[in-house]
Amino acid sequence: MKRAYLAAALLAAGMCLLVLSACQTDQPGASYTLGTFSGNVDNSPDKVTAAAVKAANDLKLVDVVSNSTRVDGTVTAKNAAGDTVTINISQAGDKVSKVTIRVGAVGDESLSRQIMDGINHHVNDLL
């Protein structure tokens, strides 16, 4: 019985460390947690999806495919190493979209930041 309590305590401590180790970014409201970068962009999901495609093309990602509606969107691409880059966009409010970016199985914070910067740049061009 004591082993079960010890195992539960260790598991709980590990989960706390995971939560506390989430990285905050320089961008307000953005975070990088467990390999996924997320943040909000001020525009509708269809416009943010269009900006994400432009950002992917700027970075010379290949096999760029996108789908979008007024309430959500997805962009997938591949980097030179063959890792899949997935950008999911969902409506988070009136003219606000939540963007999540995942590179490969474990994530790539640097590339994710570059993509998000590109999205913000191109969304501002659409305004």
FENZIRA-V729266 format. One record per pair of residues at least 24 apart in sequence whose ideal C-beta (glycine too) atoms are under 8 Angstrom apart, sorted by the first residue. I is the first residue (numbers start at 0). J is the second residue. D is the distance in Angstrom with one decimal. If there is no record, write none. Layout:
# FENZIRA-V729266
((I	J	D) (I	J	D))
This chain:
# FENZIRA-V729266
((22	108	7.2) (24	112	7.0) (26	115	6.9) (29	115	6.8) (31	106	7.5) (31	108	4.9) (31	111	6.8) (33	106	7.3) (34	101	6.4) (34	102	7.7) (34	104	7.8) (34	105	5.1) (34	106	2.5) (35	99	5.7) (35	100	7.0) (35	101	5.0) (35	106	6.2) (35	111	8.0) (36	99	7.1) (36	100	4.4) (36	101	7.7) (36	106	7.4) (36	108	6.6) (36	111	3.5) (36	112	6.8) (36	114	7.8) (36	115	6.3) (37	97	6.7) (37	98	6.6) (37	99	4.5) (37	100	7.4) (38	97	7.7) (38	98	5.9) (38	115	6.0) (39	91	5.8) (39	95	5.6) (39	96	6.8) (39	97	5.7) (39	98	7.2) (40	88	7.9) (40	95	7.4) (40	96	5.1) (40	98	5.5) (40	118	6.0) (40	119	6.3) (40	122	5.7) (41	94	6.3) (41	95	5.9) (41	122	7.1) (42	94	6.1) (42	95	7.8) (42	96	6.3) (42	122	4.9) (42	125	6.7) (42	126	7.5) (43	69	6.3) (43	90	7.4) (43	94	5.9) (43	96	6.6) (44	68	7.0) (44	69	6.6) (44	70	5.9) (44	71	5.3) (44	72	4.8) (44	88	4.7) (44	89	6.5) (44	90	5.4) (44	96	4.8) (45	69	5.6) (45	72	6.4) (46	122	6.4) (46	125	5.3) (47	72	6.7) (47	88	4.9) (47	96	4.4) (47	98	6.4) (47	118	6.4) (47	122	6.1) (48	72	3.2) (48	73	7.5) (48	74	6.2) (48	88	5.3) (49	121	7.5) (49	125	7.1) (50	117	7.5) (50	118	4.7) (50	119	7.8) (50	120	7.8) (50	121	3.6) (50	122	4.5) (50	124	7.8) (50	125	6.5) (51	86	4.8) (51	88	6.8) (51	98	7.3) (51	114	7.2) (51	117	7.9) (51	118	5.2) (51	121	8.0) (53	117	7.0) (53	121	4.4) (54	113	7.9) (54	114	5.3) (54	115	8.0) (54	116	7.8) (54	117	2.8) (54	118	4.9) (54	120	7.4) (54	121	5.9) (55	84	7.1) (55	86	7.5) (55	114	6.9) (55	117	7.7) (57	117	5.3) (58	110	7.5) (58	113	6.2) (58	114	6.8) (58	117	6.7) (60	84	6.0) (78	102	6.9) (78	103	7.9) (78	107	7.9) (78	110	6.8) (82	107	7.4) (84	110	7.3) (84	114	7.3) (86	114	6.7) (86	118	7.9))
